[in-house]
Amino acid sequence: MAYKKRLIEKKLLEYKQFFKIVLITGARQVGKTTLLTHCFPKIKIITFDPIQDIYGVRKDPDLFLDNFPPPVILDEIQYVPELFPALKRRVDKSNATGQYFLTGSQNFSLMKNVSESLAGRVGILNLFNMTVNELYGNINDANWLEYYLNNSKFLLKRTLNTKLPLKDILWRGGMPGLLDADEKFITPFFKSYVQTYIERDLRTVENIKNLYNFTTFMSFCAALSAQEINNSKIGNDIGISSVTAKKWYELLINSFQFFALQPYSGNTIKRISKKRKGFISDTGLLCYLQQINSPDALLASPMFGAIFETFVVSEIKKYINASGLNVNFYHWRTNSSAEVDLIIEKNGFLYPIEIKSKSNLNAYDARGLKSFRETYKNKCKHSLIIYAGKELYKISENITAIPWNAICKKN
């Protein structure tokens, strides 16, 4: 399988020249190790195990570092927390940059160890599953998002020429290991993925006695992707306490399997929902957990709209992550059911985005955006509707419809 370039490669090389240590975090199988070995093919890699102490690092971390001098790649660093103080002592002896490259697929204790031992010494990059542009080798093409957030006028240059239709892209997801996989291997891949995640990763950080219950919980949360998180309802529906439901949901987030958008309120007299909105990180995993067994079955599924929204929000977060822009993400919903799927806050201004899984739009599809603009008109920038159609056009003076796979150029 040929290597596909990743959006954060440029940032990784920049971090190497500035930080003594570079840490790449992300879910299992998203390509952290592959990225590092591709960018630094001559650097030795050491992979740690949650059970076996193959290199004796837990017994004597300083001796381990003596035996493996920098530069070196330390894979799955969360399994050896004993190594962090030794790394601090070691890098403090030299001003050289790019001494150690770390990867981690769990955020539970990893960031605690990093903040306690390596603050000011480490640059942290997050790697997600692949964007559509990465999957199809188009990372040098301009994405509409950078121009939109820079408040520039943008024109549709073209839509990305994808080998597969949208339904197939959503069903397969963005895991690098499935790039060239035959359709018959998609379900076995995710079956193994979930089993390994629950039986290996979670057991090392959390004493979950009933793994079947957690699997049921994960599947239930996947069914609620692109909806507000209600821990009490989730707990009642699957027979666990709301406290356990909240704890387990945070486990999913901290292991990069899910993410959440905070609710936006601002200064308004309207009654606004204060619940977070949850998303699974990969639509292929979502389809597996919901037993959607083919792209055609997805197209007929009542979940198609939620899965499309999950895909679009995830793509936007991945592009923002790679760009390095300092923004906040929110969703918005009033108690009268007016809502906006995604709001990006940048430099104090709001960029509202609605997401529609349909090929033809009408004025009714913009009602949430209009309500939002009326509420926050002094902070609100131009609004977008990202949809499953093919044309870019203006719905109104302040609202533009843009295809899900648009590539843009400046005017």
C-alpha contacts under 8 A as a table, 3 or more apart, distances in Angstrom:
res1	aa1	res2	aa2	distance
1	M	179	L	7.89
1	M	180	D	7.10
4	K	134	E	6.57
4	K	135	L	6.94
4	K	137	G	6.43
5	K	9	E	7.43
5	K	134	E	6.47
5	K	137	G	6.91
5	K	139	I	7.41
6	R	9	E	5.67
6	R	35	L	7.60
6	R	130	M	7.67
6	R	134	E	6.06
6	R	139	I	7.34
7	L	10	K	7.21
7	L	134	E	7.17
7	L	139	I	6.31
7	L	319	Y	7.84
7	L	322	A	5.75
8	I	11	K	5.20
8	I	12	L	6.12
8	I	127	L	7.67
8	I	322	A	5.06
8	I	323	S	7.89
9	E	12	L	5.02
9	E	13	L	6.37
9	E	35	L	7.73
9	E	39	C	7.65
10	K	13	L	5.32
10	K	14	E	6.34
11	K	14	E	4.96
11	K	15	Y	6.09
11	K	322	A	7.56
12	L	15	Y	5.11
12	L	16	K	6.25
12	L	22	V	7.93
12	L	125	L	7.54
13	L	16	K	5.10
13	L	17	Q	6.70
14	E	17	Q	5.37
14	E	18	F	6.70
15	Y	18	F	5.13
15	Y	19	F	5.66
15	Y	22	V	6.76
15	Y	98	G	7.82
15	Y	123	G	6.36
16	K	19	F	5.79
16	K	20	K	7.30
16	K	21	I	7.60
16	K	22	V	6.73
16	K	97	T	6.23
16	K	98	G	4.60
17	Q	97	T	5.77
17	Q	98	G	6.37
18	F	97	T	5.87
18	F	98	G	7.51
19	F	22	V	6.47
19	F	97	T	5.21
19	F	98	G	6.14
19	F	121	R	6.06
19	F	122	V	5.72
19	F	123	G	5.85
20	K	91	V	6.77
20	K	95	N	7.38
20	K	96	A	6.27
20	K	97	T	4.02
20	K	98	G	4.87
20	K	99	Q	5.37
20	K	100	Y	6.79
20	K	121	R	5.68
20	K	122	V	6.25
21	I	97	T	7.11
21	I	98	G	5.75
21	I	99	Q	5.88
21	I	100	Y	4.84
21	I	101	F	5.81
21	I	102	L	7.45
21	I	121	R	6.10
21	I	122	V	4.55
21	I	123	G	6.38
22	V	98	G	7.00
22	V	100	Y	6.48
22	V	101	F	4.89
22	V	102	L	6.13
22	V	122	V	5.38
22	V	123	G	4.84
22	V	124	I	6.00
22	V	125	L	7.58
23	L	101	F	5.89
23	L	102	L	4.54
23	L	103	T	5.60
23	L	104	G	7.53
23	L	122	V	6.71
23	L	123	G	6.13
23	L	124	I	4.81
23	L	125	L	6.17
24	I	32	K	6.58
24	I	101	F	7.79
24	I	102	L	6.16
24	I	103	T	4.77
24	I	104	G	6.47
24	I	124	I	5.97
24	I	125	L	4.82
24	I	126	N	5.64
24	I	127	L	6.64
25	T	32	K	7.44
25	T	103	T	5.70
25	T	104	G	4.85
25	T	105	S	5.73
25	T	106	Q	7.56
25	T	107	N	7.76
25	T	124	I	7.45
25	T	125	L	6.35
25	T	126	N	4.93
25	T	127	L	6.09
26	G	30	V	6.86
26	G	32	K	7.25
26	G	104	G	6.63
26	G	105	S	5.08
26	G	106	Q	7.40
26	G	126	N	5.79
26	G	127	L	5.11
26	G	128	F	5.92
26	G	255	S	7.63
26	G	256	F	5.98
27	A	30	V	6.03
27	A	105	S	4.97
27	A	106	Q	7.24
27	A	127	L	7.92
27	A	128	F	7.03
27	A	255	S	6.20
27	A	256	F	4.97
27	A	257	Q	6.40
28	R	31	G	7.82
28	R	105	S	5.61
28	R	197	Y	7.91
29	Q	32	K	7.56
29	Q	175	M	6.78
29	Q	176	P	7.27
29	Q	177	G	7.18
30	V	127	L	6.99
30	V	128	F	5.91
30	V	129	N	4.87
30	V	130	M	7.39
30	V	175	M	5.81
30	V	176	P	6.21
31	G	34	T	5.07
31	G	35	L	5.92
31	G	127	L	7.74
31	G	129	N	7.66
31	G	176	P	6.54
32	K	35	L	5.28
32	K	36	L	6.52
32	K	103	T	6.61
32	K	127	L	6.76
33	T	36	L	5.21
33	T	37	T	6.13
33	T	75	D	7.00
33	T	103	T	7.18
34	T	37	T	5.23
34	T	38	H	5.97
35	L	38	H	5.23
35	L	39	C	6.21
36	L	39	C	5.20
36	L	40	F	5.79
36	L	41	P	7.68
36	L	73	I	7.74
36	L	101	F	7.93
37	T	40	F	5.10
37	T	41	P	4.84
37	T	42	K	7.86
37	T	43	I	7.44
37	T	45	I	8.00
38	H	41	P	5.47
40	F	43	I	5.69
43	I	71	P	6.28
43	I	72	V	5.61
43	I	73	I	6.78
44	K	71	P	7.54
44	K	72	V	5.21
44	K	73	I	6.12
45	I	72	V	5.94
45	I	73	I	4.49
45	I	74	L	6.05
45	I	75	D	7.01
46	I	72	V	7.58
46	I	73	I	6.11
46	I	74	L	5.08
46	I	75	D	5.89
47	T	74	L	6.10
47	T	75	D	4.49
47	T	76	E	6.31
48	F	53	D	7.53
48	F	54	I	7.67
48	F	74	L	7.57
48	F	75	D	6.16
48	F	76	E	5.75
48	F	77	I	6.72
48	F	79	Y	6.38
48	F	80	V	7.28
49	D	52	Q	5.56
49	D	53	D	6.78
49	D	54	I	7.71
49	D	76	E	7.65
49	D	79	Y	6.38
50	P	53	D	7.98
50	P	79	Y	5.16
50	P	80	V	7.95
50	P	204	T	6.81
53	D	56	G	5.29
53	D	57	V	6.63
53	D	58	R	6.65
54	I	57	V	7.79
55	Y	64	F	6.93
56	G	59	K	5.41
56	G	60	D	6.29
56	G	61	P	7.43
56	G	64	F	6.91
57	V	60	D	5.27
57	V	61	P	4.48
57	V	62	D	7.85
57	V	63	L	7.61
57	V	64	F	5.47
57	V	80	V	7.26
57	V	82	E	7.62
57	V	83	L	6.97
58	R	61	P	5.97
58	R	80	V	6.39
58	R	82	E	5.82
58	R	83	L	7.21
60	D	63	L	5.45
60	D	64	F	6.44
61	P	64	F	4.97
61	P	65	L	6.36
61	P	82	E	6.74
61	P	83	L	5.40
61	P	86	A	6.19
62	D	65	L	5.18
62	D	66	D	6.28
62	D	83	L	7.92
62	D	86	A	5.78
63	L	66	D	4.91
63	L	67	N	6.26
64	F	67	N	5.15
64	F	68	F	6.30
65	L	68	F	5.05
65	L	69	P	5.90
65	L	86	A	7.96
65	L	87	L	7.94
66	D	69	P	5.89
68	F	72	V	7.16
69	P	72	V	6.90
70	P	99	Q	5.10
70	P	100	Y	6.21
71	P	98	G	6.80
71	P	99	Q	4.62
71	P	100	Y	5.52
71	P	101	F	7.73
72	V	99	Q	6.88
72	V	100	Y	5.32
72	V	101	F	6.35
73	I	100	Y	6.00
73	I	101	F	4.64
73	I	102	L	5.88
73	I	103	T	8.00
74	L	77	I	6.13
74	L	100	Y	7.23
74	L	101	F	6.06
74	L	102	L	4.81
74	L	103	T	6.54
75	D	102	L	5.80
75	D	103	T	4.95
75	D	104	G	6.94
76	E	79	Y	6.24
76	E	102	L	7.30
76	E	103	T	5.21
76	E	104	G	4.67
76	E	105	S	6.59
77	I	80	V	5.69
77	I	81	P	7.21
77	I	102	L	6.28
77	I	103	T	5.99
77	I	104	G	5.56
77	I	110	L	7.89
78	Q	81	P	5.99
78	Q	104	G	5.81
78	Q	105	S	7.58
78	Q	106	Q	6.80
78	Q	109	S	7.28
78	Q	110	L	5.47
80	V	83	L	5.75
80	V	84	F	7.95
81	P	84	F	5.79
81	P	110	L	7.75
81	P	113	N	6.93
82	E	85	P	6.82
82	E	86	A	7.57
83	L	86	A	5.31
83	L	87	L	6.14
84	F	87	L	5.07
84	F	88	K	6.33
84	F	113	N	6.67
84	F	114	V	7.25
84	F	117	S	6.06
84	F	118	L	7.35
85	P	88	K	5.07
85	P	89	R	6.39
85	P	117	S	5.70
86	A	89	R	5.16
86	A	90	R	6.13
87	L	90	R	5.00
87	L	91	V	6.12
87	L	118	L	7.89
88	K	91	V	5.53
88	K	92	D	6.14
88	K	117	S	6.05
88	K	118	L	5.90
89	R	92	D	5.36
89	R	93	K	6.88
90	R	93	K	5.61
90	R	94	S	7.60
91	V	94	S	5.55
91	V	95	N	7.37
91	V	99	Q	7.48
91	V	121	R	7.97
92	D	95	N	7.21
96	A	99	Q	6.68
98	G	101	F	7.18
104	G	107	N	7.48
104	G	110	L	7.31
105	S	255	S	6.37
105	S	256	F	7.50
106	Q	109	S	7.62
106	Q	110	L	6.60
106	Q	201	D	7.86
106	Q	254	N	6.34
106	Q	255	S	4.63
106	Q	256	F	7.28
107	N	110	L	5.19
107	N	111	M	5.97
107	N	254	N	4.86
107	N	255	S	5.72
107	N	256	F	7.65
108	F	111	M	6.91
108	F	112	K	7.62
108	F	205	V	7.40
108	F	251	L	7.74
108	F	254	N	5.86
108	F	255	S	7.30
109	S	112	K	5.11
109	S	113	N	6.22
110	L	113	N	5.31
110	L	114	V	6.22
111	M	114	V	4.83
111	M	115	S	5.94
112	K	115	S	5.26
112	K	116	E	6.12
113	N	116	E	5.17
113	N	117	S	5.91
113	N	118	L	7.61
114	V	117	S	5.38
114	V	118	L	4.97
114	V	119	A	6.44
114	V	122	V	7.96
115	S	118	L	5.83
115	S	119	A	5.05
116	E	119	A	6.56
118	L	121	R	5.30
118	L	122	V	6.03
119	A	122	V	6.46
126	N	321	N	7.24
128	F	318	K	6.67
129	N	174	G	5.08
129	N	175	M	5.29
129	N	176	P	6.99
129	N	281	S	7.94
129	N	282	D	7.16
130	M	133	N	7.97
130	M	134	E	5.79
130	M	135	L	6.20
130	M	174	G	4.75
130	M	175	M	6.30
130	M	176	P	6.61
131	T	134	E	5.12
131	T	135	L	6.23
131	T	174	G	6.59
131	T	315	E	5.99
131	T	318	K	7.06
131	T	319	Y	7.93
132	V	135	L	4.99
132	V	136	Y	6.27
132	V	174	G	7.58
132	V	315	E	7.90
133	N	136	Y	5.31
133	N	137	G	5.91
133	N	138	N	4.72
133	N	139	I	5.46
133	N	160	L	7.70
134	E	137	G	5.01
134	E	138	N	5.99
134	E	139	I	5.70
135	L	138	N	7.83
135	L	174	G	7.49
135	L	176	P	7.96
135	L	179	L	7.11
136	Y	162	T	6.83
138	N	141	D	5.57
139	I	142	A	7.77
141	D	407	I	6.94
142	A	146	E	7.87
142	A	407	I	5.87
142	A	408	C	5.87
142	A	409	K	6.67
143	N	146	E	6.33
143	N	147	Y	7.69
143	N	406	A	7.17
143	N	407	I	5.07
143	N	408	C	5.93
144	W	147	Y	5.61
144	W	148	Y	6.21
144	W	154	F	7.33
144	W	406	A	6.61
144	W	407	I	5.66
144	W	408	C	4.94
144	W	409	K	7.53
145	L	148	Y	5.04
145	L	149	L	6.19
145	L	316	I	7.56
145	L	319	Y	7.73
146	E	149	L	5.44
146	E	150	N	6.20
147	Y	150	N	5.06
147	Y	151	N	6.35
147	Y	152	S	5.38
147	Y	153	K	7.15
147	Y	154	F	6.38
147	Y	409	K	7.99
147	Y	410	K	7.15
148	Y	151	N	5.31
148	Y	152	S	6.09
148	Y	153	K	7.37
148	Y	154	F	7.15
149	L	152	S	7.58
149	L	346	K	7.65
149	L	351	Y	7.57
152	S	410	K	7.04
152	S	411	N	7.91
153	K	410	K	6.17
153	K	411	N	5.68
154	F	408	C	6.24
154	F	409	K	5.72
154	F	410	K	4.72
154	F	411	N	5.42
155	L	408	C	5.51
155	L	409	K	5.53
155	L	410	K	6.27
155	L	411	N	6.15
156	L	159	T	7.65
156	L	392	L	6.50
156	L	406	A	6.60
156	L	407	I	6.17
156	L	408	C	4.57
156	L	409	K	6.52
157	K	406	A	7.69
157	K	407	I	5.72
157	K	408	C	4.72
157	K	409	K	5.74
158	R	406	A	6.25
158	R	407	I	5.52
158	R	408	C	6.87
159	T	390	K	7.47
159	T	403	P	7.56
159	T	405	N	5.39
159	T	406	A	4.51
159	T	407	I	5.59
160	L	405	N	5.48
160	L	406	A	6.29
160	L	407	I	6.50
162	T	165	P	6.86
164	L	168	D	5.92
164	L	169	I	6.41
165	P	168	D	5.53
165	P	169	I	6.47
166	L	169	I	5.07
166	L	170	L	6.20
167	K	170	L	5.29
167	K	171	W	6.12
167	K	295	P	5.34
167	K	296	D	7.26
167	K	298	L	6.79
167	K	299	L	6.28
168	D	171	W	5.03
168	D	172	R	6.01
168	D	295	P	5.10
169	I	172	R	5.38
169	I	173	G	5.98
169	I	174	G	7.90
170	L	173	G	5.34
170	L	283	T	5.65
170	L	284	G	6.31
170	L	295	P	7.88
170	L	307	I	7.33
170	L	308	F	7.20
170	L	311	F	7.01
171	W	283	T	6.36
171	W	284	G	4.90
171	W	287	C	6.12
171	W	294	S	6.99
171	W	295	P	5.58
171	W	298	L	6.93
172	R	178	L	7.44
172	R	186	I	6.86
172	R	283	T	7.25
172	R	284	G	4.62
173	G	282	D	5.62
173	G	283	T	4.95
173	G	284	G	3.86
173	G	285	L	7.01
174	G	178	L	7.56
174	G	179	L	7.89
174	G	282	D	6.56
174	G	283	T	7.73
174	G	284	G	7.19
175	M	178	L	5.68
175	M	179	L	7.17
175	M	282	D	7.79
176	P	179	L	5.39
177	G	180	D	7.83
177	G	181	A	7.58
178	L	181	A	4.87
178	L	186	I	7.10
181	A	185	F	6.41
181	A	186	I	7.20
182	D	185	F	5.74
182	D	186	I	7.29
183	E	186	I	5.54
184	K	187	T	6.96
184	K	188	P	7.86
185	F	188	P	5.38
185	F	189	F	6.06
186	I	189	F	5.21
186	I	190	F	6.51
187	T	190	F	5.34
187	T	191	K	6.10
187	T	288	Y	6.41
187	T	293	N	7.51
188	P	191	K	5.00
188	P	192	S	6.21
189	F	192	S	5.37
189	F	193	Y	6.12
190	F	193	Y	4.67
190	F	194	V	6.06
190	F	285	L	6.29
190	F	288	Y	6.59
191	K	194	V	5.45
191	K	195	Q	6.25
191	K	288	Y	7.76
192	S	195	Q	5.12
192	S	196	T	6.02
193	Y	196	T	5.32
193	Y	197	Y	6.05
194	V	197	Y	5.03
194	V	198	I	6.08
195	Q	198	I	5.41
195	Q	199	E	5.82
195	Q	200	R	7.88
196	T	199	E	5.32
196	T	200	R	5.29
196	T	201	D	6.95
197	Y	200	R	5.62
197	Y	201	D	5.00
197	Y	202	L	6.53
198	I	201	D	5.89
198	I	202	L	5.23
198	I	203	R	7.04
198	I	211	L	7.14
198	I	215	T	7.60
199	E	202	L	6.35
199	E	203	R	6.02
199	E	211	L	7.58
200	R	203	R	5.63
200	R	204	T	6.65
201	D	204	T	5.61
201	D	205	V	7.11
202	L	205	V	5.44
202	L	206	E	5.65
202	L	207	N	7.81
202	L	208	I	7.69
203	R	206	E	5.40
203	R	207	N	5.98
203	R	208	I	6.86
204	T	207	N	7.84
208	I	211	L	6.32
208	I	214	F	7.77
210	N	213	N	5.45
210	N	214	F	6.74
211	L	214	F	5.01
211	L	215	T	6.21
212	Y	215	T	5.07
212	Y	216	T	6.25
213	N	216	T	5.07
213	N	217	F	6.10
214	F	217	F	4.80
214	F	218	M	6.07
214	F	248	W	7.80
215	T	218	M	5.10
215	T	219	S	6.25
216	T	219	S	5.18
216	T	220	F	6.11
216	T	238	I	7.64
217	F	220	F	5.03
217	F	221	C	6.17
217	F	238	I	7.04
218	M	221	C	5.17
218	M	222	A	6.19
218	M	252	L	7.96
218	M	289	L	7.97
219	S	222	A	5.02
219	S	223	A	6.39
219	S	286	L	7.91
219	S	289	L	5.20
219	S	290	Q	6.66
220	F	223	A	5.17
220	F	224	L	6.67
220	F	234	I	7.72
221	C	224	L	5.02
221	C	225	S	6.46
221	C	234	I	7.84
221	C	280	I	7.98
222	A	225	S	5.18
222	A	279	F	7.53
222	A	280	I	6.05
222	A	286	L	5.59
222	A	289	L	6.87
222	A	290	Q	7.35
223	A	286	L	7.49
223	A	290	Q	6.66
223	A	303	M	7.86
224	L	227	Q	5.49
224	L	228	E	7.89
224	L	229	I	8.00
224	L	278	G	7.53
224	L	279	F	7.80
225	S	278	G	5.68
225	S	279	F	4.47
225	S	280	I	5.85
225	S	306	A	6.56
225	S	307	I	7.36
225	S	310	T	6.78
226	A	277	K	6.26
226	A	278	G	5.67
226	A	279	F	5.24
226	A	306	A	5.65
226	A	307	I	7.66
226	A	309	E	6.64
226	A	310	T	5.90
227	Q	277	K	5.35
227	Q	278	G	5.92
227	Q	279	F	7.54
228	E	275	K	5.91
228	E	276	R	5.52
228	E	277	K	4.00
228	E	278	G	6.00
229	I	275	K	6.28
229	I	276	R	5.68
229	I	277	K	5.56
229	I	278	G	5.85
230	N	233	K	5.50
230	N	234	I	6.26
230	N	275	K	7.45
231	N	234	I	5.05
231	N	235	G	5.97
231	N	242	S	5.21
231	N	243	V	7.66
231	N	245	A	5.51
231	N	246	K	5.63
232	S	235	G	5.16
232	S	236	N	6.16
232	S	241	S	7.29
232	S	242	S	4.56
232	S	245	A	7.47
233	K	236	N	5.11
233	K	237	D	6.06
233	K	242	S	7.68
234	I	237	D	5.23
234	I	238	I	6.41
234	I	242	S	7.37
234	I	245	A	6.71
235	G	238	I	5.54
235	G	239	G	5.61
235	G	240	I	4.58
235	G	241	S	5.14
235	G	242	S	5.00
235	G	244	T	7.52
235	G	245	A	5.51
236	N	239	G	5.20
236	N	240	I	6.33
236	N	241	S	7.04
236	N	242	S	7.52
240	I	244	T	6.40
240	I	245	A	6.68
241	S	244	T	5.20
241	S	245	A	6.22
242	S	245	A	4.87
242	S	246	K	6.07
243	V	246	K	5.21
243	V	247	K	6.21
244	T	247	K	5.00
244	T	248	W	6.01
245	A	248	W	5.18
245	A	249	Y	6.08
246	K	249	Y	5.18
246	K	250	E	6.33
247	K	250	E	5.26
247	K	251	L	6.43
248	W	251	L	4.91
248	W	252	L	6.46
249	Y	252	L	5.10
249	Y	253	I	6.40
250	E	253	I	4.97
250	E	254	N	5.93
251	L	254	N	5.09
251	L	255	S	6.07
252	L	255	S	5.33
252	L	256	F	6.39
252	L	257	Q	5.24
252	L	258	F	5.47
252	L	259	F	7.98
253	I	256	F	5.09
253	I	257	Q	5.80
253	I	258	F	4.61
253	I	259	F	5.26
253	I	260	A	7.66
254	N	257	Q	7.63
254	N	258	F	7.95
255	S	258	F	7.75
256	F	259	F	6.96
256	F	281	S	7.16
257	Q	280	I	6.10
257	Q	281	S	5.38
257	Q	282	D	7.67
258	F	278	G	7.08
258	F	279	F	5.53
258	F	280	I	4.23
258	F	281	S	4.99
259	F	278	G	5.96
259	F	279	F	5.40
259	F	280	I	6.40
259	F	281	S	6.62
260	A	276	R	6.16
260	A	277	K	5.36
260	A	278	G	4.37
260	A	279	F	6.00
261	L	276	R	5.53
261	L	277	K	5.08
261	L	278	G	6.52
261	L	329	F	6.08
261	L	330	Y	5.04
261	L	331	H	6.14
262	Q	274	K	7.98
262	Q	275	K	7.24
262	Q	276	R	4.77
262	Q	277	K	6.64
262	Q	329	F	6.99
262	Q	330	Y	4.93
262	Q	331	H	6.39
263	P	273	S	6.85
263	P	274	K	5.55
263	P	275	K	6.14
263	P	276	R	5.61
263	P	277	K	7.41
263	P	330	Y	5.36
263	P	331	H	5.07
263	P	332	W	5.65
263	P	333	R	7.76
264	Y	274	K	7.81
264	Y	330	Y	5.52
264	Y	331	H	5.88
264	Y	332	W	5.35
265	S	268	T	6.96
265	S	272	I	6.21
265	S	274	K	7.90
265	S	332	W	7.28
268	T	375	T	7.17
270	K	334	T	7.01
271	R	334	T	5.81
271	R	335	N	5.81
272	I	332	W	7.49
272	I	333	R	5.98
272	I	334	T	4.38
272	I	335	N	5.94
273	S	332	W	7.34
273	S	333	R	5.64
273	S	334	T	5.73
273	S	335	N	6.40
276	R	331	H	7.95
277	K	331	H	7.10
279	F	310	T	6.07
280	I	283	T	7.09
280	I	286	L	6.73
280	I	310	T	7.11
281	S	310	T	7.79
281	S	314	S	6.69
282	D	285	L	5.41
282	D	286	L	6.40
282	D	311	F	7.51
282	D	314	S	7.99
283	T	286	L	4.76
283	T	287	C	6.16
283	T	307	I	6.40
283	T	310	T	7.06
283	T	311	F	6.35
284	G	287	C	5.17
284	G	288	Y	6.31
285	L	288	Y	5.05
285	L	289	L	6.16
286	L	289	L	5.22
286	L	290	Q	6.22
286	L	307	I	7.83
287	C	290	Q	5.11
287	C	291	Q	6.05
287	C	292	I	4.97
287	C	293	N	7.27
287	C	298	L	7.66
288	Y	291	Q	5.02
288	Y	292	I	5.99
288	Y	293	N	6.99
289	L	292	I	7.76
292	I	295	P	7.92
292	I	297	A	5.99
292	I	298	L	6.00
292	I	301	S	7.88
293	N	297	A	6.43
293	N	298	L	7.71
294	S	297	A	5.12
294	S	298	L	6.38
295	P	298	L	5.01
295	P	299	L	6.36
296	D	299	L	5.08
296	D	300	A	6.56
297	A	300	A	5.24
297	A	301	S	6.11
298	L	301	S	4.91
298	L	303	M	7.64
298	L	304	F	6.20
299	L	304	F	6.25
300	A	304	F	7.41
301	S	304	F	5.51
302	P	305	G	7.26
303	M	306	A	5.34
303	M	307	I	6.08
304	F	307	I	5.10
304	F	308	F	6.07
304	F	357	S	7.44
305	G	308	F	5.14
305	G	309	E	6.22
305	G	356	K	7.12
305	G	357	S	5.23
306	A	309	E	5.07
306	A	310	T	6.07
307	I	310	T	4.95
307	I	311	F	6.15
308	F	311	F	5.05
308	F	312	V	6.27
308	F	356	K	7.84
308	F	357	S	6.08
309	E	312	V	5.19
309	E	313	V	6.13
309	E	355	I	5.93
309	E	356	K	7.30
309	E	357	S	7.44
310	T	313	V	5.41
310	T	314	S	6.04
311	F	314	S	5.21
311	F	315	E	6.14
312	V	315	E	5.09
312	V	316	I	6.26
312	V	355	I	7.50
312	V	386	I	7.94
312	V	404	W	7.24
313	V	316	I	5.21
313	V	317	K	6.27
313	V	342	L	7.27
314	S	317	K	5.15
314	S	318	K	6.21
315	E	318	K	5.13
315	E	319	Y	6.31
316	I	319	Y	5.22
316	I	320	I	6.19
317	K	320	I	5.13
317	K	321	N	6.02
318	K	321	N	5.01
318	K	322	A	6.28
319	Y	322	A	5.20
319	Y	323	S	6.16
320	I	323	S	5.09
320	I	324	G	6.30
320	I	325	L	6.01
321	N	324	G	5.50
321	N	325	L	7.13
326	N	346	K	7.05
327	V	344	I	6.57
327	V	345	E	5.52
327	V	346	K	4.96
327	V	347	N	7.70
328	N	344	I	5.73
328	N	345	E	5.04
328	N	346	K	6.87
329	F	342	L	6.95
329	F	343	I	5.75
329	F	344	I	4.88
329	F	345	E	6.42
330	Y	342	L	5.79
330	Y	343	I	4.94
330	Y	344	I	6.48
330	Y	345	E	7.87
331	H	339	E	7.75
331	H	340	V	6.06
331	H	341	D	5.39
331	H	342	L	4.79
331	H	343	I	5.64
332	W	339	E	5.28
332	W	340	V	5.16
332	W	341	D	6.74
332	W	342	L	7.37
332	W	343	I	7.50
333	R	337	S	6.11
333	R	338	A	5.55
333	R	339	E	4.08
333	R	340	V	6.51
334	T	337	S	5.26
334	T	338	A	5.34
334	T	339	E	6.40
335	N	338	A	7.47
338	A	367	R	7.56
338	A	368	G	5.16
338	A	371	S	6.81
339	E	368	G	4.97
339	E	369	L	7.54
339	E	372	F	7.67
340	V	343	I	7.19
340	V	352	P	6.82
340	V	353	I	6.59
340	V	354	E	5.60
340	V	368	G	5.57
340	V	369	L	6.21
340	V	372	F	7.36
341	D	352	P	7.94
341	D	353	I	6.30
341	D	354	E	5.14
341	D	355	I	6.45
342	L	352	P	6.06
342	L	353	I	5.14
342	L	354	E	6.43
343	I	350	L	6.43
343	I	351	Y	5.52
343	I	352	P	4.44
343	I	353	I	5.99
344	I	350	L	5.79
344	I	351	Y	5.01
344	I	352	P	6.47
345	E	348	G	6.20
345	E	349	F	5.56
345	E	350	L	4.67
345	E	351	Y	6.28
346	K	349	F	5.38
346	K	350	L	6.59
346	K	351	Y	7.85
348	G	379	K	7.23
349	F	379	K	4.95
349	F	380	C	6.05
349	F	381	K	6.70
350	L	379	K	5.79
350	L	380	C	4.80
350	L	381	K	5.80
351	Y	380	C	6.26
351	Y	381	K	5.28
351	Y	382	H	6.52
351	Y	383	S	6.20
352	P	369	L	6.90
352	P	372	F	7.98
352	P	380	C	7.46
352	P	381	K	7.44
352	P	382	H	7.50
352	P	383	S	5.16
352	P	384	L	6.60
353	I	369	L	7.60
353	I	383	S	5.90
353	I	384	L	4.82
353	I	385	I	5.71
353	I	386	I	7.16
354	E	366	A	7.72
354	E	368	G	7.83
354	E	369	L	7.08
354	E	384	L	6.26
354	E	385	I	4.65
354	E	386	I	6.29
355	I	385	I	5.57
355	I	386	I	4.88
355	I	387	Y	5.84
356	K	365	D	7.79
356	K	385	I	7.01
356	K	386	I	6.29
356	K	387	Y	4.71
356	K	388	A	6.86
357	S	387	Y	5.59
357	S	388	A	5.26
358	K	361	L	7.02
358	K	387	Y	6.04
358	K	388	A	5.11
358	K	389	G	6.62
359	S	387	Y	6.56
359	S	388	A	4.84
359	S	389	G	3.88
359	S	390	K	7.37
360	N	389	G	6.40
361	L	365	D	6.40
362	N	365	D	5.65
362	N	366	A	7.60
363	A	366	A	5.57
363	A	367	R	7.16
363	A	395	I	7.30
364	Y	367	R	5.43
365	D	368	G	7.49
366	A	369	L	5.31
366	A	370	K	6.25
366	A	385	I	7.59
366	A	399	I	7.82
367	R	370	K	5.14
367	R	371	S	6.24
368	G	371	S	5.16
368	G	372	F	6.18
369	L	372	F	5.05
369	L	373	R	6.11
369	L	383	S	6.91
370	K	373	R	5.09
370	K	374	E	6.20
371	S	374	E	5.17
371	S	375	T	6.34
372	F	375	T	5.11
372	F	376	Y	6.15
372	F	377	K	7.77
373	R	376	Y	5.25
373	R	377	K	4.83
373	R	380	C	6.10
374	E	377	K	5.38
376	Y	379	K	5.66
376	Y	380	C	5.89
377	K	380	C	5.18
380	C	383	S	8.00
382	H	398	N	5.17
382	H	399	I	6.13
382	H	400	T	7.81
383	S	398	N	5.99
383	S	399	I	4.65
383	S	400	T	6.40
384	L	399	I	5.49
384	L	400	T	4.93
384	L	401	A	5.74
384	L	402	I	6.93
385	I	399	I	7.32
385	I	400	T	6.24
385	I	401	A	4.68
385	I	402	I	6.16
386	I	401	A	5.98
386	I	402	I	5.03
386	I	403	P	5.68
386	I	404	W	5.67
387	Y	401	A	7.09
387	Y	402	I	6.44
387	Y	403	P	5.32
387	Y	404	W	5.67
388	A	403	P	6.00
388	A	404	W	5.88
389	G	402	I	8.00
389	G	403	P	5.48
389	G	404	W	7.44
390	K	402	I	7.83
390	K	403	P	5.30
391	E	401	A	7.69
391	E	402	I	6.64
391	E	403	P	6.14
392	L	400	T	7.24
392	L	401	A	5.51
392	L	402	I	4.64
392	L	403	P	6.35
393	Y	400	T	5.81
393	Y	401	A	5.43
393	Y	402	I	6.94
394	K	397	E	6.92
394	K	398	N	7.95
394	K	399	I	6.06
394	K	400	T	4.28
394	K	401	A	6.04
395	I	398	N	7.88
395	I	399	I	5.51
395	I	400	T	5.50
395	I	401	A	6.56
396	S	399	I	5.12
396	S	400	T	6.96
402	I	406	A	6.82
403	P	406	A	5.34
